[in-house]
């Protein structure tokens, strides 16, 4: 098997496992109230892109996939909630990481572009 593929699969497994464990331990709720869901996914994207290998698009996909899968499942689960207030809170809890992911990807892309411009000059 290709070394880059093995490394990226391990990165994907570890990040997915840690995100799932954090939500099983209800750390997501704690982070929700203290604004961590707006900060931690963005920081996580940065580190996952930094330690994965391959092209930028491949590294971004590896960094974003665990968060998108968690948010997708969470948004589907929240849409099934009958109480409107609880549904709104659940939707917000799973929308906040999406904003952080988008910002983290934007920062990674801008950083990559700046590095390429510096290398050319």
Contact map, one row per residue, 1 for C-alpha under 8 A:
1110110000000000000000000000000000000000000000000000000000000000000000000000000000000000000000000000000000000000000000000
1111110000000000000000000000000000000000000000000000000000000000000000000000000000000000000000000000000000000000000000000
1111111000000000000000000000000000000000000000000000000000000000000000000000000000000000000000000000000000000000000000000
0111111100000000000000000000000000000000000000000000110000000000000000000000000000000000000000000000000000000000000000000
1111111110000000000000000000000000000000000000000000000000000000000000000000000000000000000000000000000000000000000000000
1111111111000000000000000000000000000000000000000000000000000000000000000000000000000000000000000000000000000000000000000
0011111111100000000000000000000000000000000000000001100000000000000000000000000000000000000000000000000000000000000000000
0001111111110000000000000000000000000000000000000001100000000100000000000000000000000000000000000000000000000000000000000
0000111111111000000000000000000000000000000000000000000000000000000000000000000000000000000000000000000000000000000000000
0000011111111100000000000000000000000000000000000000000000000000000000000000000000000000000000000000000000000000000000000
0000001111111110000000000000000000000000000000010011000000000100000000000000000000000000000000000000000000000000000000000
0000000111111111000000000000000000000000000000000000000000000110010000000000000000000000000000000000000000000000000000000
0000000011111111100000000000000000000000000000000000000000000000000000000000000000000000000000000000000000000000000000000
0000000001111111110000000000000000000000000000000000000000000000000000000000000000000000000000000000000000000000000000000
0000000000111111111000000000000000000000000000010000000000000000010000000000000000000000000000000000000000000000000000000
0000000000011111111100000000000000000000000000000000000000000000011000000000000000000000000000000000000000000000000000000
0000000000001111111110000000000000000000000000000000000000000000000000000000000000000000000000000000000000000000000000000
0000000000000111111111000000000000000000000000000000000000000000000000000000000000000000000000000000000000000000000000000
0000000000000011111111100000000000000000000000000000000000000000011000000000000000000000000000000000000000000000000000000
0000000000000001111111110000000000000000000000000000000000000000000001000000000000000000000000000000000000000000000000000
0000000000000000111111111000000000000000000000000000000000000000000000000000000000000000000000000000000000000000000000000
0000000000000000011111111111000000000000000000000000000000000000000000000000000000000000000000000000000000000000000000000
0000000000000000001111111111100000000000000000000000000000000000000000000000000000000000000000000000000000000000000000000
0000000000000000000111111110000000000000000000000000000000000000000000000000000000000000000000000000000000000000000000000
0000000000000000000011111110000000000000000000000000000000000000000000000000000000000000000000000000000000000000000000000
0000000000000000000001111111110000000000000000000000000000000000000000000000000000000000000000000000000000000000000000000
0000000000000000000001111111111000000000000000000000000000000000000000000000000000000000000000000000000000000000000000000
0000000000000000000001100111111100001000000000000000000000000000000000000000000000000000000000000000000000000000000000000
0000000000000000000000100111111110000000000000000000000000000000000000000000000000000000000010000000000000000000000000000
0000000000000000000000000111111111000000000000000000000000000000000000000000000000000000000000000000000000000000000000000
0000000000000000000000000011111111111000000000000000000000000000000000000000000000000000000000000000000000000000000000000
0000000000000000000000000001111111111000000000000000000000000000000000000000000000000000000010000000000000000000000000000
0000000000000000000000000000111111110000000000000000000000000000000000000000000000000000000000000000000000000000000000000
0000000000000000000000000000011111110000000000000000000000000000000000000000000000000000000000000000000000000000000000000
0000000000000000000000000000001111111110000000000000000000000000000000000000000000000000000000000000000000000000000000000
0000000000000000000000000000001111111111000000000000000000000000000000000000000000000000000000000000000000000000000000000
0000000000000000000000000001001100111111100000000000000000000000000000000000000000000000000010011001000000000000000000000
0000000000000000000000000000000000111111110000000000000000000000000000000000000000000000000000011011000000000000000000000
0000000000000000000000000000000000111111111000000000000000000000000000000000000000000000000000000001000000000000000000000
0000000000000000000000000000000000011111111100000000000000000000000000000000000000000000000000000001000000000000000000000
0000000000000000000000000000000000001111111110000000000000000000001000000000000000000000000000001001100100000000000000000
0000000000000000000000000000000000000111111111000000000000000000000000000000000000000000000000001001111110000000000000000
0000000000000000000000000000000000000011111111100000000000000000000000000000000000000000000000000000000100000000000000000
0000000000000000000000000000000000000001111111110000000000000010000000000000000000000000000000000000000000000000000000000
0000000000000000000000000000000000000000111111111000000000010011000000000000000000000000000000000000100110000000000000000
0000000000000000000000000000000000000000011111111100000000000000000000000000000000000000000000000000000110010000000000000
0000000000000000000000000000000000000000001111111110000000000000000000000000000000000000000000000000000000000000000000000
0000000000100010000000000000000000000000000111111111000000100110000000000000000000000000000000000000000000000000000000000
0000000000000000000000000000000000000000000011111111100100110110000000000000000000000000000000000000000000010000000000000
0000000000000000000000000000000000000000000001111111000000000000000000000000000000000000000000000000000000000000000000000
0000000000100000000000000000000000000000000000111111100000000000000000000000000000000000000000000000000000000000000000000
0000001100100000000000000000000000000000000000011111110000100100000000000000000000000000000000000000000000000000000000000
0001001100000000000000000000000000000000000000001011111001100000000000000000000000000000000000000000000000000000000000000
0001000000000000000000000000000000000000000000000001111101100000000000000000000000000000000000000000000000000000000000000
0000000000000000000000000000000000000000000000000000111111100000000000000000000000000000000000000000000000000000000000000
0000000000000000000000000000000000000000000000001000011111110000000000000000000000000000000000000000000000000000000000000
0000000000000000000000000000000000000000000000000000001111111000000000000000000000000000000000000000000000000000000000000
0000000000000000000000000000000000000000000000000000111111111100000000000000000000000000000000000000000000000000000000000
0000000000000000000000000000000000000000000000011001111111111110000000000000000000000000000000000000000000000000000000000
0000000000000000000000000000000000000000000010001000000111111111000000000000000000000000000000000000000010000000000000000
0000000000000000000000000000000000000000000000000000000011111111100000000000000000000000000000000000000000000000000000000
0000000100110000000000000000000000000000000000011001000001111111110000000000000000000000000000000000000000000000000000000
0000000000010000000000000000000000000000000110011000000000111111111000000000000000000000000000000000000000000000000000000
0000000000000000000000000000000000000000000010000000000000011111111100000000000000000000000000000000100000000000000000000
0000000000000000000000000000000000000000000000000000000000001111111110000000000000000000000000000000000000000000000000000
0000000000010011001000000000000000000000000000000000000000000111111111000000000000000000000000000000000000000000000000000
0000000000000001001000000000000000000000100000000000000000000011111111100000000000000000000000001100100000000000000000000
0000000000000000000000000000000000000000000000000000000000000001111111110000000000000000000000000100000000000000000000000
0000000000000000000000000000000000000000000000000000000000000000111111111000000000000000000000000000000000000000000000000
0000000000000000000100000000000000000000000000000000000000000000011111111100000000000000000000000000000000000000000000000
0000000000000000000000000000000000000000000000000000000000000000001111111110000000000000000001101100000000000000000000000
0000000000000000000000000000000000000000000000000000000000000000000111111111000000000000000000000000000000000000000000000
0000000000000000000000000000000000000000000000000000000000000000000011111111100000000000000000000000000000000000000000000
0000000000000000000000000000000000000000000000000000000000000000000001111111110000000000011001000000000000000000000000000
0000000000000000000000000000000000000000000000000000000000000000000000111111111000000000011001100000000000000000000000000
0000000000000000000000000000000000000000000000000000000000000000000000011111111100000000000000000000000000000000000000000
0000000000000000000000000000000000000000000000000000000000000000000000001111111110000000000000000000000000000000000000000
0000000000000000000000000000000000000000000000000000000000000000000000000111111110000010011000000000000000000000000000000
0000000000000000000000000000000000000000000000000000000000000000000000000011111110000010001000000000000000000000000000000
0000000000000000000000000000000000000000000000000000000000000000000000000001111111000010000000000000000000000000000000000
0000000000000000000000000000000000000000000000000000000000000000000000000000111111110110000000000000000000000000000000000
0000000000000000000000000000000000000000000000000000000000000000000000000000000111110110000000000000000000000000000000000
0000000000000000000000000000000000000000000000000000000000000000000000000000000011111110000000000000000000000000000000000
0000000000000000000000000000000000000000000000000000000000000000000000000000000011111111000000000000000000000000000000000
0000000000000000000000000000000000000000000000000000000000000000000000000000000000111111100000000000000000000000000000000
0000000000000000000000000000000000000000000000000000000000000000000000000000000011111111110000000000000000000000000000000
0000000000000000000000000000000000000000000000000000000000000000000000000000011111111111111000000000000000000000000000000
0000000000000000000000000000000000000000000000000000000000000000000000000000000000011111111100000000000000000000000000000
0000000000000000000000000000000000000000000000000000000000000000000000000000000000001111111110000000000000000000000000000
0000000000000000000000000000000000000000000000000000000000000000000000000110010000000111111111000000000000000000000000000
0000000000000000000000000000000000000000000000000000000000000000000000000110011000000011111111100000000000000000000000000
0000000000000000000000000000000000000000000000000000000000000000000000000000000000000001111111110000000000000000000000000
0000000000000000000000000000100100001000000000000000000000000000000000000000000000000000111111111000000000000000000000000
0000000000000000000000000000000000000000000000000000000000000000000000100110000000000000011111111100000000000000000000000
0000000000000000000000000000000000000000000000000000000000000000000000100010000000000000001111111110000000000000000000000
0000000000000000000000000000000000001100000000000000000000000000000000000000000000000000000111111111000000000000000000000
0000000000000000000000000000000000001100110000000000000000000000001000100000000000000000000011111111100000000000000000000
0000000000000000000000000000000000000000000000000000000000000000001100100000000000000000000001111111110000000000000000000
0000000000000000000000000000000000000100000000000000000000000000000000000000000000000000000000111111111000000000000000000
0000000000000000000000000000000000001111110000000000000000000000000000000000000000000000000000011111111100000000000000000
0000000000000000000000000000000000000000110010000000000000000001001000000000000000000000000000001111111110000000000000000
0000000000000000000000000000000000000000010000000000000000000000000000000000000000000000000000000111111111000000000000000
0000000000000000000000000000000000000000010000000000000000000000000000000000000000000000000000000011111111100000000000000
0000000000000000000000000000000000000000111011000000000000000000000000000000000000000000000000000001111111110000000000000
0000000000000000000000000000000000000000010011000000000000010000000000000000000000000000000000000000111111111000000000000
0000000000000000000000000000000000000000000000000000000000000000000000000000000000000000000000000000011111111100000000000
0000000000000000000000000000000000000000000000000000000000000000000000000000000000000000000000000000001111111110000000000
0000000000000000000000000000000000000000000001001000000000000000000000000000000000000000000000000000000111111111000000000
0000000000000000000000000000000000000000000000000000000000000000000000000000000000000000000000000000000011111111100000000
0000000000000000000000000000000000000000000000000000000000000000000000000000000000000000000000000000000001111111110000000
0000000000000000000000000000000000000000000000000000000000000000000000000000000000000000000000000000000000111111111000000
0000000000000000000000000000000000000000000000000000000000000000000000000000000000000000000000000000000000011111111100000
0000000000000000000000000000000000000000000000000000000000000000000000000000000000000000000000000000000000001111111110000
0000000000000000000000000000000000000000000000000000000000000000000000000000000000000000000000000000000000000111111111000
0000000000000000000000000000000000000000000000000000000000000000000000000000000000000000000000000000000000000011111111100
0000000000000000000000000000000000000000000000000000000000000000000000000000000000000000000000000000000000000001111111110
0000000000000000000000000000000000000000000000000000000000000000000000000000000000000000000000000000000000000000111111111
0000000000000000000000000000000000000000000000000000000000000000000000000000000000000000000000000000000000000000011111111
0000000000000000000000000000000000000000000000000000000000000000000000000000000000000000000000000000000000000000001111111
0000000000000000000000000000000000000000000000000000000000000000000000000000000000000000000000000000000000000000000111111
0000000000000000000000000000000000000000000000000000000000000000000000000000000000000000000000000000000000000000000011111
